């Protein structure tokens, strides 16, 4: 006779756990994957990327947009916390702790929110001296301060040093390319800017970010 296979029976009341075990990914490997994604993203947009020798510089990449070279620091995260994603634009100095990047260190900070594959392009003048940046990609939030810089790659195509006007213009264009659904985004943006100028004349003391117009159908 052939042997019958043994069948184990769980004790009464016992249930088999089906919940997957949490995956603990290596943070260094996550950073390397994000760097590879940045290379692909930048080159697909016609931006040429070089990486400095070693890791002694405060920036990760040098980006050639045709007009000038930009020192770019890349930060990434995949951790969702309280409906948002946090990134610290800082580096460590022995004896001083964490220090925020300044214009002496980098020109641009690129934040990569991995689960959303969302990219934010922030000139250092836009966030310094903030020690924490909180992003809400595709998440409803009235205080999503940095959404104007999402996919703002055109900031890297400017040849002159950044000014608030240049930053705002490129950031607005990035927003209206996606929010003016099915419309000519330039016409939509122009109409919204006219509305914003009328409003700003009434509220001259408002903060620059609070004056950024919402998408308005022309």
Backbone as CSV, one residue per row, in Angstrom:
resi,resn,N_x,N_y,N_z,CA_x,CA_y,CA_z,C_x,C_y,C_z
1,UNK,0.831,-1.198,0.000,0.000,0.000,0.000,0.866,1.249,0.000
2,UNK,0.421,2.258,-0.752,1.160,3.515,-0.761,0.816,4.317,0.472
3,UNK,1.808,5.026,0.970,1.607,5.828,2.167,0.763,7.062,1.857
4,UNK,-0.166,7.343,2.728,-1.013,8.511,2.576,-0.300,9.737,3.149
5,UNK,-0.393,10.873,2.472,0.280,12.075,3.011,-0.373,12.527,4.308
6,UNK,0.471,12.984,5.204,-0.030,13.468,6.489,-0.660,14.838,6.333
7,UNK,-1.806,15.022,6.934,-2.536,16.284,6.884,-2.571,16.852,8.290
8,UNK,-1.975,18.031,8.446,-1.967,18.657,9.768,-3.253,19.438,9.953
9,UNK,-3.830,19.332,11.112,-5.077,20.007,11.433,-4.813,21.035,12.513
10,UNK,-5.198,22.265,12.249,-4.983,23.311,13.239,-5.929,23.129,14.398
11,UNK,-5.506,23.463,15.605,-6.381,23.349,16.770,-7.635,24.204,16.590
12,UNK,-8.693,23.791,17.242,-9.955,24.513,17.152,-9.778,25.946,17.636
13,UNK,-10.339,26.869,16.899,-10.254,28.280,17.287,-9.041,28.995,16.761
14,UNK,-8.076,28.246,16.201,-6.860,28.881,15.689,-7.102,29.345,14.263
15,UNK,-6.571,30.466,13.893,-6.704,31.019,12.543,-5.328,31.292,11.980
16,UNK,-5.191,31.039,10.716,-3.911,31.258,10.044,-3.801,32.717,9.626
17,UNK,-2.720,33.358,9.995,-2.529,34.762,9.666,-2.204,34.908,8.177
18,UNK,-2.944,35.781,7.515,-2.721,36.013,6.092,-2.111,37.382,5.827
19,UNK,-1.901,38.165,6.874,-1.350,39.507,6.692,0.107,39.410,6.259
20,UNK,0.498,40.107,5.202,1.896,40.047,4.749,2.833,40.688,5.760
21,UNK,4.017,40.130,5.828,5.007,40.696,6.733,5.507,42.023,6.174
22,UNK,5.745,43.008,7.042,6.216,44.307,6.562,7.582,44.189,5.898
23,UNK,7.746,44.941,4.817,9.003,44.924,4.077,9.873,46.089,4.553
24,UNK,11.048,45.757,5.050,11.970,46.776,5.524,13.044,46.974,4.453
25,UNK,12.919,48.041,3.668,13.832,48.297,2.580,15.041,49.088,3.073
26,UNK,16.148,48.803,2.462,17.383,49.485,2.792,17.317,50.924,2.298
27,UNK,17.514,51.883,3.208,17.375,53.285,2.831,18.422,53.715,1.801
28,UNK,19.607,53.151,1.875,20.643,53.477,0.893,20.244,52.988,-0.488
29,UNK,19.659,51.796,-0.537,19.210,51.265,-1.814,18.059,52.092,-2.382
30,UNK,17.185,52.570,-1.503,16.088,53.430,-1.945,16.641,54.696,-2.591
31,UNK,17.657,55.287,-1.970,18.274,56.478,-2.522,18.914,56.220,-3.878
32,UNK,19.547,55.064,-4.029,20.174,54.720,-5.306,19.129,54.553,-6.404
33,UNK,17.999,53.928,-6.080,16.919,53.757,-7.059,16.332,55.112,-7.455
34,UNK,16.220,56.017,-6.480,15.702,57.345,-6.776,16.667,58.119,-7.671
35,UNK,17.958,57.954,-7.462,18.944,58.612,-8.320,18.828,58.095,-9.751
36,UNK,18.621,56.791,-9.900,18.450,56.220,-11.237,17.190,56.772,-11.899
37,UNK,16.120,56.910,-11.112,14.873,57.465,-11.641,15.057,58.921,-12.055
38,UNK,15.861,59.665,-11.294,16.125,61.064,-11.640,16.890,61.164,-12.961
39,UNK,17.876,60.322,-13.146,18.637,60.323,-14.400,17.712,60.089,-15.589
40,UNK,16.822,59.110,-15.448,15.886,58.804,-16.531,14.928,59.967,-16.774
41,UNK,14.405,60.541,-15.694,13.452,61.638,-15.813,14.103,62.849,-16.476
42,UNK,15.275,63.233,-16.006,15.943,64.424,-16.520,16.317,64.260,-17.992
43,UNK,16.894,63.130,-18.331,17.304,62.919,-19.719,16.101,62.866,-20.646
44,UNK,14.975,62.335,-20.177,13.772,62.278,-21.004,13.214,63.667,-21.277
45,UNK,13.582,64.648,-20.436,13.144,66.026,-20.610,14.173,66.876,-21.344
46,UNK,15.246,66.235,-21.799,16.276,66.968,-22.524,17.286,67.659,-21.634
47,UNK,17.327,67.283,-20.357,18.306,67.838,-19.419,19.453,66.844,-19.280
48,UNK,20.663,67.325,-19.450,21.823,66.438,-19.402,22.419,66.451,-17.998
49,UNK,22.734,65.266,-17.503,23.106,65.101,-16.101,24.516,64.536,-15.975
50,UNK,25.276,65.102,-15.063,26.590,64.580,-14.704,26.641,64.413,-13.192
51,UNK,27.472,63.484,-12.743,27.593,63.230,-11.304,29.022,63.511,-10.875
52,UNK,29.203,64.322,-9.825,30.566,64.645,-9.384,31.292,63.415,-8.851
53,UNK,32.595,63.444,-8.970,33.406,62.337,-8.475,33.369,62.319,-6.947
54,UNK,33.133,61.141,-6.381,33.074,61.001,-4.932,31.780,61.564,-4.369
55,UNK,31.738,61.690,-3.061,30.525,62.188,-2.395,30.855,63.308,-1.401
56,UNK,31.890,64.089,-1.722,32.305,65.152,-0.816,31.541,66.457,-1.030
57,UNK,30.885,66.596,-2.192,30.140,67.818,-2.464,28.769,67.770,-1.797
58,UNK,28.171,68.939,-1.642,26.850,69.019,-1.016,25.736,68.709,-2.015
59,UNK,26.057,68.640,-3.285,25.056,68.349,-4.306,25.316,66.964,-4.895
60,UNK,24.245,66.362,-5.433,24.334,65.017,-5.990,24.615,65.017,-7.483
61,UNK,24.079,66.028,-8.192,24.189,66.051,-9.650,24.521,67.456,-10.144
62,UNK,25.062,67.489,-11.356,25.205,68.738,-12.108,24.311,68.600,-13.337
63,UNK,23.364,69.513,-13.497,22.410,69.441,-14.600,22.706,70.540,-15.612
64,UNK,22.862,70.132,-16.860,23.110,71.054,-17.965,21.813,71.201,-18.749
65,UNK,21.191,72.382,-18.639,19.933,72.637,-19.337,20.157,73.429,-20.619
66,UNK,21.410,73.613,-21.039,21.707,74.332,-22.262,22.116,75.767,-22.026
67,UNK,21.649,76.362,-20.942,21.975,77.745,-20.653,23.056,77.891,-19.615
68,UNK,23.011,77.038,-18.598,23.998,77.077,-17.526,23.969,75.745,-16.799
69,UNK,24.865,75.591,-15.840,24.934,74.366,-15.039,24.301,74.621,-13.682
70,UNK,23.568,73.613,-13.189,22.881,73.729,-11.902,23.369,72.651,-10.936
71,UNK,23.619,73.042,-9.714,23.982,72.083,-8.664,22.683,71.585,-8.035
72,UNK,22.422,70.296,-8.193,21.135,69.727,-7.780,21.341,68.708,-6.664
73,UNK,20.604,68.886,-5.587,20.577,67.919,-4.495,19.256,67.165,-4.570
74,UNK,19.329,65.847,-4.539,18.134,65.009,-4.620,17.795,64.438,-3.255
75,UNK,16.534,64.572,-2.863,16.027,63.960,-1.637,14.798,63.134,-2.005
76,UNK,14.623,62.007,-1.353,13.483,61.157,-1.663,12.877,60.585,-0.392
77,UNK,11.636,60.155,-0.509,10.963,59.473,0.599,9.851,58.601,0.056
78,UNK,9.537,57.556,0.765,8.381,56.725,0.435,7.484,56.522,1.656
79,UNK,7.771,57.264,2.728,7.038,57.112,3.980,5.921,58.147,4.088
80,UNK,4.700,57.662,4.169,3.547,58.538,4.371,3.333,58.739,5.863
81,UNK,3.221,60.001,6.289,3.043,60.312,7.702,1.999,61.398,7.851
82,UNK,0.891,61.080,8.526,-0.181,62.051,8.759,-0.618,62.707,7.457
83,UNK,-0.852,61.893,6.447,-1.386,62.321,5.153,-0.393,63.101,4.294
84,UNK,0.843,63.165,4.693,1.825,63.901,3.914,3.165,63.192,3.890
85,UNK,4.068,63.734,3.092,5.410,63.175,2.962,6.423,64.241,3.374
86,UNK,7.299,63.899,4.305,8.277,64.854,4.835,9.657,64.626,4.232
87,UNK,10.310,65.730,3.915,11.692,65.700,3.447,12.447,66.802,4.162
88,UNK,13.631,66.474,4.643,14.466,67.445,5.351,15.577,67.935,4.412
89,UNK,15.576,69.203,4.043,16.621,69.745,3.162,17.869,70.102,3.954
90,UNK,18.442,69.114,4.593,19.564,69.349,5.505,20.696,68.356,5.243
91,UNK,21.855,68.679,5.796,22.995,67.769,5.801,23.645,67.865,7.173
92,UNK,24.430,66.878,7.510,25.011,66.810,8.849,26.451,67.326,8.858
93,UNK,26.774,68.096,9.882,28.141,68.562,10.131,28.534,68.109,11.532
94,UNK,29.683,67.482,11.615,30.133,66.970,12.912,30.256,68.111,13.921
95,UNK,29.599,67.943,15.051,29.652,68.941,16.108,28.585,70.010,16.009
96,UNK,27.908,70.102,14.840,26.875,71.119,14.649,25.497,70.520,14.392
97,UNK,25.451,69.225,14.102,24.166,68.588,13.822,23.720,68.856,12.396
98,UNK,22.410,68.998,12.213,21.846,69.195,10.884,21.846,70.674,10.498
99,UNK,22.272,70.929,9.260,22.348,72.285,8.738,21.533,72.352,7.455
100,UNK,20.774,73.420,7.275,19.938,73.585,6.088,20.798,74.030,4.897
101,UNK,20.496,73.498,3.727,21.197,73.910,2.513,20.963,75.395,2.238
102,UNK,22.000,76.054,1.741,21.901,77.448,1.334,22.386,77.574,-0.110
103,UNK,22.341,78.795,-0.635,22.785,79.046,-2.002,24.284,78.811,-2.164
104,UNK,25.026,78.757,-1.063,26.454,78.446,-1.152,26.682,76.953,-1.402
105,UNK,25.652,76.136,-1.094,25.787,74.680,-1.201,25.201,74.137,-2.498
106,UNK,23.991,74.557,-2.833,23.271,74.013,-3.980,22.499,75.137,-4.675
107,UNK,22.000,74.837,-5.868,21.112,75.757,-6.577,19.663,75.301,-6.489
108,UNK,19.473,73.986,-6.553,18.121,73.430,-6.634,18.030,72.175,-5.783
109,UNK,16.880,72.024,-5.127,16.558,70.777,-4.437,15.457,70.083,-5.220
110,UNK,15.670,68.826,-5.574,14.641,68.023,-6.233,14.153,66.987,-5.225
111,UNK,12.853,67.018,-4.955,12.239,66.080,-4.015,11.468,65.029,-4.802
112,UNK,11.746,63.768,-4.518,11.091,62.657,-5.212,10.214,61.910,-4.211
113,UNK,8.892,61.979,-4.422,7.944,61.233,-3.590,7.689,59.921,-4.299
114,UNK,8.327,58.871,-3.848,8.398,57.616,-4.595,7.033,56.961,-4.815
115,UNK,6.166,56.792,-3.808,4.897,56.105,-4.055,4.030,56.779,-5.102
116,UNK,4.143,58.097,-5.247,3.346,58.846,-6.224,4.128,59.140,-7.499
117,UNK,5.415,58.774,-7.510,6.312,59.141,-8.600,6.166,60.624,-8.922
118,UNK,6.134,61.432,-7.882,5.962,62.878,-8.009,7.305,63.559,-7.793
119,UNK,7.569,64.592,-8.609,8.825,65.329,-8.549,8.551,66.789,-8.255
120,UNK,9.321,67.338,-7.335,9.228,68.756,-7.004,10.591,69.399,-7.235
121,UNK,10.600,70.526,-7.942,11.841,71.221,-8.276,11.820,72.556,-7.547
122,UNK,12.598,72.663,-6.480,12.577,73.847,-5.625,13.916,74.577,-5.659
123,UNK,13.932,75.820,-6.120,15.153,76.624,-5.968,15.471,76.795,-4.485
124,UNK,16.742,76.852,-4.158,17.122,76.958,-2.754,16.554,78.222,-2.123
125,UNK,16.389,79.278,-2.936,15.827,80.522,-2.402,14.376,80.357,-1.977
126,UNK,13.690,79.342,-2.508,12.270,79.176,-2.220,12.015,78.549,-0.852
127,UNK,12.945,77.716,-0.351,12.673,77.000,0.901,13.631,77.328,2.046
128,UNK,14.845,77.732,1.743,15.799,78.016,2.822,15.326,79.243,3.621
129,UNK,15.339,79.183,4.958,16.012,78.231,5.838,15.086,77.185,6.472
130,UNK,14.030,76.731,5.770,13.123,75.722,6.335,13.880,74.412,6.586
131,UNK,13.644,73.809,7.727,14.313,72.556,8.067,13.475,71.332,7.727
132,UNK,12.209,71.553,7.382,11.345,70.430,7.011,10.377,70.886,5.925
133,UNK,10.272,70.080,4.883,9.354,70.353,3.783,8.323,69.235,3.738
134,UNK,7.064,69.628,3.686,5.981,68.645,3.712,5.212,68.716,2.391
135,UNK,5.069,67.558,1.756,4.454,67.492,0.435,3.150,66.694,0.478
136,UNK,2.205,67.121,-0.364,0.897,66.467,-0.425,0.548,66.143,-1.878
137,UNK,1.276,65.261,-2.532,0.962,64.941,-3.924,-0.358,64.189,-4.046
138,UNK,-1.291,64.767,-4.809,-2.615,64.165,-5.032,-3.382,63.968,-3.736
139,UNK,-3.082,64.782,-2.740,-3.760,64.714,-1.445,-4.386,66.081,-1.175
140,UNK,-5.678,66.096,-0.903,-6.359,67.358,-0.644,-5.833,67.981,0.646
141,UNK,-5.322,69.196,0.528,-4.799,69.907,1.692,-4.772,71.393,1.367
142,UNK,-5.336,72.199,2.236,-5.383,73.643,2.008,-4.020,74.296,2.199
143,UNK,-3.106,73.597,2.874,-1.795,74.177,3.150,-0.684,73.469,2.378
144,UNK,-1.002,72.987,1.199,-0.002,72.320,0.366,0.891,73.382,-0.270
145,UNK,1.844,73.850,0.484,2.644,75.011,0.111,3.503,74.795,-1.128
146,UNK,3.948,73.560,-1.356,4.958,73.343,-2.386,4.390,72.781,-3.678
147,UNK,3.077,72.672,-3.808,2.494,72.105,-5.024,2.806,72.944,-6.261
148,UNK,3.072,74.231,-6.062,3.405,75.080,-7.208,4.729,74.695,-7.861
149,UNK,5.537,73.913,-7.159,6.834,73.516,-7.690,6.845,72.080,-8.201
150,UNK,5.679,71.464,-8.252,5.617,70.095,-8.756,5.849,70.097,-10.274
151,UNK,6.781,69.258,-10.701,7.144,69.141,-12.118,7.566,70.491,-12.712
152,UNK,8.132,71.367,-11.904,8.553,72.691,-12.387,9.949,72.617,-12.997
153,UNK,10.127,71.721,-13.964,11.439,71.522,-14.583,11.876,72.720,-15.402
154,UNK,10.933,73.544,-15.828,11.290,74.723,-16.609,12.156,75.699,-15.818
155,UNK,12.148,75.575,-14.507,13.025,76.423,-13.698,14.493,76.192,-14.055
156,UNK,14.807,74.985,-14.508,16.184,74.667,-14.853,16.568,75.191,-16.241
157,UNK,15.592,75.704,-16.970,15.872,76.194,-18.319,16.148,77.693,-18.336
158,UNK,16.032,78.337,-17.183,16.332,79.766,-17.119,17.840,79.957,-17.041
159,UNK,18.355,80.963,-17.722,19.797,81.203,-17.752,20.250,82.178,-16.681
160,UNK,19.333,83.040,-16.241,19.702,84.033,-15.244,19.504,83.469,-13.841
161,UNK,20.179,84.063,-12.837,19.941,83.664,-11.447,18.472,83.838,-11.090
162,UNK,18.023,83.051,-10.158,16.616,83.059,-9.806,16.186,84.381,-9.182
163,UNK,15.006,84.814,-9.553,14.328,85.907,-8.867,12.945,85.392,-8.525
164,UNK,12.234,86.098,-7.648,10.908,85.643,-7.258,9.970,85.611,-8.465
165,UNK,10.141,86.569,-9.403,9.286,86.590,-10.586,9.510,85.358,-11.450
166,UNK,10.788,84.977,-11.633,11.102,83.801,-12.449,10.558,82.543,-11.787
167,UNK,10.748,82.438,-10.479,10.272,81.267,-9.750,8.760,81.143,-9.865
168,UNK,8.050,82.246,-9.629,6.593,82.211,-9.652,6.081,81.876,-11.043
169,UNK,6.680,82.467,-12.079,6.207,82.239,-13.434,6.356,80.771,-13.831
170,UNK,7.521,80.193,-13.607,7.741,78.803,-13.988,6.887,77.853,-13.159
171,UNK,6.722,78.176,-11.875,5.888,77.337,-11.018,4.438,77.382,-11.470
172,UNK,3.954,78.558,-11.822,2.576,78.687,-12.301,2.369,77.911,-13.593
173,UNK,3.342,77.992,-14.496,3.210,77.265,-15.750,3.125,75.766,-15.506
174,UNK,3.910,75.267,-14.551,3.867,73.838,-14.243,2.495,73.438,-13.716
175,UNK,1.891,74.307,-12.889,0.577,74.014,-12.328,-0.485,74.001,-13.420
176,UNK,-0.482,75.024,-14.280,-1.563,75.175,-15.256,-1.442,74.226,-16.436
177,UNK,-0.303,73.653,-16.633,-0.186,72.620,-17.659,-1.073,71.425,-17.309
178,UNK,-1.245,71.148,-16.014,-2.016,69.991,-15.572,-3.425,70.347,-15.120
179,UNK,-3.646,71.560,-14.599,-4.947,71.894,-14.036,-5.935,72.449,-15.066
180,UNK,-5.467,73.017,-16.167,-6.370,73.526,-17.201,-6.718,72.367,-18.128
181,UNK,-7.575,71.512,-17.651,-7.857,70.251,-18.332,-8.550,70.501,-19.673
182,UNK,-7.951,69.966,-20.739,-8.564,70.047,-22.040,-8.590,71.441,-22.642
183,UNK,-7.947,72.401,-22.012,-7.948,73.767,-22.508,-6.537,74.187,-22.907
184,UNK,-6.454,75.313,-23.581,-5.151,75.912,-23.855,-4.619,76.451,-22.534
185,UNK,-3.620,75.790,-21.976,-3.169,76.156,-20.629,-2.600,77.579,-20.595
186,UNK,-2.028,78.068,-21.693,-1.484,79.427,-21.701,-2.606,80.454,-21.593
187,UNK,-3.683,80.220,-22.330,-4.821,81.129,-22.262,-5.453,81.091,-20.876
188,UNK,-5.560,79.890,-20.320,-6.120,79.723,-18.980,-5.262,80.438,-17.951
189,UNK,-3.942,80.298,-18.079,-3.021,80.943,-17.145,-3.099,82.460,-17.253
190,UNK,-3.153,82.977,-18.484,-3.222,84.417,-18.670,-4.475,84.998,-18.029
191,UNK,-5.604,84.308,-18.212,-6.850,84.773,-17.614,-6.759,84.769,-16.087
192,UNK,-6.160,83.704,-15.538,-6.034,83.605,-14.086,-5.093,84.673,-13.535
193,UNK,-4.027,84.976,-14.275,-3.096,86.008,-13.820,-3.757,87.383,-13.802
194,UNK,-4.593,87.658,-14.795,-5.314,88.927,-14.796,-6.219,89.047,-13.581
195,UNK,-6.885,87.936,-13.270,-7.741,87.912,-12.089,-6.921,88.119,-10.828
196,UNK,-5.722,87.506,-10.803,-4.867,87.608,-9.630,-4.363,89.046,-9.443
197,UNK,-4.033,89.719,-10.551,-3.549,91.095,-10.453,-4.620,92.018,-9.891
198,UNK,-5.859,91.817,-10.306,-6.949,92.628,-9.770,-7.097,92.397,-8.272
199,UNK,-6.961,91.091,-7.886,-7.105,90.758,-6.471,-5.939,91.290,-5.656
200,UNK,-4.721,91.237,-6.228,-3.539,91.675,-5.476,-3.563,93.178,-5.212
201,UNK,-4.223,93.934,-6.081,-4.332,95.361,-5.857,-5.178,95.664,-4.622
202,UNK,-6.071,94.731,-4.292,-6.917,94.914,-3.115,-6.233,94.415,-1.858
203,UNK,-5.352,93.408,-2.027,-4.686,92.799,-0.866,-3.183,92.810,-1.089
204,UNK,-2.604,93.989,-1.078,-1.172,94.131,-1.369,-0.299,93.532,-0.278
205,UNK,-0.847,93.392,0.909,-0.048,92.876,2.015,-0.128,91.362,2.114
206,UNK,-0.765,90.675,1.163,-0.874,89.213,1.237,0.461,88.575,0.909
207,UNK,0.691,87.371,1.433,1.932,86.650,1.155,1.950,86.217,-0.294
208,UNK,3.145,86.122,-0.927,3.212,85.757,-2.342,2.538,84.435,-2.646
209,UNK,2.744,83.408,-1.776,2.163,82.100,-2.051,0.653,82.138,-2.006
210,UNK,0.093,82.982,-1.129,-1.344,83.027,-0.988,-2.008,83.722,-2.166
211,UNK,-1.222,84.439,-2.979,-1.790,85.140,-4.119,-1.765,84.298,-5.393
212,UNK,-1.186,83.104,-5.354,-1.159,82.281,-6.544,-2.589,81.933,-6.930
213,UNK,-3.016,82.209,-8.154,-4.414,82.010,-8.535,-4.772,80.550,-8.704
214,UNK,-6.048,80.265,-8.531,-6.574,78.942,-8.818,-6.933,78.868,-10.298
215,UNK,-7.050,77.654,-10.828,-7.392,77.498,-12.235,-8.786,78.031,-12.461
216,UNK,-8.909,78.953,-13.436,-10.197,79.563,-13.749,-10.444,79.378,-15.231
217,UNK,-11.596,78.868,-15.601,-11.914,78.657,-17.004,-12.127,79.988,-17.679
218,UNK,-11.471,80.253,-18.804,-11.627,81.526,-19.506,-12.991,81.630,-20.171
